[in-house]
Amino acid sequence: MSRPQSALRAVAYGVLPAELMLIACLLGGVTFPQPVLAAAEAALVLLLAAEVFAYLRLRSGGRTRQEAVAELAPAPVLRLVGHELRLMRSLFLWVGRRRDGVGPGDRSFGHARDQAALMYGFTFVCVVETVAVSYLLMDRPAVHAVLLVVDLYTVLFMLGLQAASVTRPHVLSSDTLRLRQAGHVDLRIPLDRIADVRYELLFTHEQQDGVLDLKVAAQTSVTLELSEPVTHVGLLGRERPVRTVRAHADDARAFAKALREAADGRRPAQVPVRPA
């Protein structure tokens, strides 16, 4: 990253939190002199203008859109924004009864059934909280408007988590297994690396090196042992190798059987050694 981009990012780290604090104070009834408000707005406008100018300069220098944005924003922020966009997209796929990443000839295995009651229960609580807060803050329209937006987005977020789980099933193709969880996990495992598959229902999971637990409603039901590690990338971009993966499926026994058959078909045949 060049020095101008580093300086611009450092300015953004200072200006954006200050703007959020200023907005929170204004909503709380704190008054500020007009020059302070004008300076804050001018700083935000100048920051946005500088970001646009830097983006256009990077694009003219041959960077792709993804590379230009990555220069201007931290990777964890971009990954969080991408996660939110996947959740919102999943809502549209859910309404349209469509699935993501399932191609012709692929087999899909759902994993959202056992968490549905819990997710809908949390969503109902969020709706009740939204109505209660709206009633309590009727006399404070500014605070009411901000919290209403936050509460409504929380409801959409909860529905998006369930929608992502429904529309992003596990996918078994001719050579790869994609294990997914909501909008934040998409782990690709080559079938020839699967050494063992077993049905194993677990409700307790201890943190272990090299083990990835993709829990659904606090349970996993299928355990995969790998001959070679694969890299799991976390929500914020942290990478770690895993050799044991525990996942869950609505029909776990059928999922384990299909994986076992597909993995056996990808392993090289053992050639018998004839005695001399």
N, C-alpha and C positions, 0 to 999 in steps of 0.2 A: 504494500500500500504506500502511495506517495505521501510526502509531507503535507500538501494541501488537503488531501482527503482525511488524513489523520487529525489535522487541526479542525476541520469541519465537523468530524465526528465528535471531537472533544467539546466543541461549542454546543452541539446538539444535546450532549449529555448534561450540560448545565442549563440550557434554555428550556427544554421541554419539561423537566421536573419543576422548574421555577414557575412555568405557566400553569401547570396542574395545581401547584400550591396556591397560586394567585386565584384561580377559579374556585378552589375549595374555600378560601377565605371570603371571597365575594358572596358565595352561596350561604356562608355562615353569618353574613351581615356585617362583615368588617368593611370599613370604607377606606379608600386610598386616595391620595391627591391625584388630580387629573394628569399631571406630568408623569407620575409613576405608571398609570395605566397606558398612557400613550407610548412610553418607552418600552413597556412590555409587549404591546402589539407591534411596534416597529421592529423589535428584536425577532419576533416570530415571523413577520413578513420577510425580513432580510434573510433569516435562516432558510425559509422555504425557497426564496429566490436563489440563494447560493446553492442549495441542493439541486434545483433544476438546472442551473448553469453547469454545475459539476457533472451531472448526469449527461447532459448534451455533449459536454467536452469529451467524456469518456466514450460515448457512442461514436463521436466523430473520429476518435483515435483508434477505432476498430474493435472496441469491446462489444460483446453481445449484451442484450438487455439484462440477462441474469448476471453477467460479470459486472456490469456497471452498477446494478443495485447492490451486489455483494460488496463492492468497494465503499459504498456510502452507508450501509446499514450493517450492524453486527449479525453474524450468522444465527445466534439464538433468537434474535428478534424476527428474522426472516422465517425461521422454522416455526415459530409460534404463529405468525401471520398465516403461513401456509397451512398449519393445522386448523386454524379457524375457518379458512376458506374451504378446506376439505369437508368440515362439518356442515357448513352451509350448503355446499354442493350436494352432500348426502341427503339433505332434506328434500331437494328437488328430485333426486333419483328415487327416494322413498315414495314420494307422491306418485311418480310415474311408474312405480313397480319395476324399476330397472336396477341392475347390479353393475358394480365397477370392477373392471379387470378380469371378467370372465369371458374368454374367447370361445370360438367354435371348437368343439372337441374337448374342452376343459371340463373337469368335474368340480363342482362347488359344494362346500360343506358349511352350513350355517352354524353360528356360535352365539346367537343373541337371545335365544329363547329363555334361558334360565335367569337372565338378568332383567328381563322385561318388566316384571312386577316391581322390582326395586327401582328401576329407572322411572317408571310411570308414577310410582309413589313419591319420589323426590320431585318430579315435575309438578305434581299436584300441590305439594308443600310450597313450591316456589310460586305457583299461581295464587294460593291463599295469602302468602306473604306480600305479593304484589298488590292485591286488593286491600289488605289491611294497611299497608304503608300509604297507599293512595288516599284512604279515608283519613288517616291521622294527619296527613300533610296538606289537606285541602286548603288551609289558610296560608300556606307558604308555596305559592305557585312555582317559584324558581327552583327550590329544592325538590318539589314534587315532580317537576318535569325531568330533572336530571336522574333522580332515583327511579322514575318510571321507565326511562330508557334502559337503565342498568338492569332493572328487574325483568323487563321484557326480553332483553338479550340473554339473561340467565335462563329463562324458560326455553328460548330457542337453543341455547347451548346444551341444555339437558336433552332436549328432543334430538339435537344433532348428534350427540353421543350415541343414542340408541339407533338413529337412522344410519350412522356410519357403521355400526356393528351389523345391522341388517343388510346393508347394500354392499359391504366389503367382506364377503365370506372368505374362508380359506379356499384356495384354488389349487387343484392338482392338474398339472399339464403333463405332456409326454416326458419331460425331462426335469421339471422344477416343481417344488412345492412352495407356495406363498402362504405363510402364516400371518394373519392380520388381526389387529385388535383396535376397534374403533377407528380413529383417524391418525393415530400416532405410531402404530407398529405395522411394518410391511417387510417381513423377513423372507428372503428368497433362499431356499435350500436346494442345491442340486440333488437329484434323487440318488445319484451314485455315491453321495456322502452319507446316506442314511444307513447305519450299520444295524440298528435294531429299532423296532417299533413295538410298543406294548400298550394294552389298555391298562391304565392304572389310575384309579380314582383317588385323588388326594385333596384334603381340605386344609392342610397346614403346609406351609412352605417356608423353609429357612433360607436366608440369604447365603448363597454359595458362589464361589468363583467358578466361572465357566458354565453356569446354569441360568437359563432364562425361563421365568414362569409367566405365562400369558394367562392369568387367572380371569375367569368369568364367574361372577357371583362367588368369589373366594374359592373356586375349585378348578382343578385341572383333571383331565381324564385320559389323555394320551401322552405318553412319554417317548421322545425320540432320542436315541444315542447316535452321535455322528462319528464317522471315522476321521474326519478332519474338521477343524473349527470353522464356523462362519462368523461374520462380523455383524453384530447387532448395533444399530445406530439409535440412540435414545432421542427423546423429544427435543432436547436442546443441542443435539449433535454429538454427544459423547459416544465414543465407539468402544466396544469391548468384544473379545472373542468368546464364543459359546460353543460347547460341545454337547450339552444336554439341553433339550428344549421340552418344556411341558406346556401343553395347550389343551383347549377344550373344544368340543363340538357337540351340537345337539344330539346327533347319533354317533356317539364316540366309538362304539364297536365297529360300525360300518366304516367310519373314518380310518380307524387303525387297520382294518382289513384291507381297504383300498390302498393305503400307504405301503403296507407290507408287500402286497402284490406288485405295486408299481416299482418299489425299491428292488425287489428280487429280480424284476425284469430288466433293470438297468445295470445290475452287477455283472461283471465279466464271468463267463462260464468257466468253471474249474475243469481243466484238462487233466484226465487221469494219467498218472505216470506209470508207464509199463516197466516191469522189471527187466533188466538187461539179460 
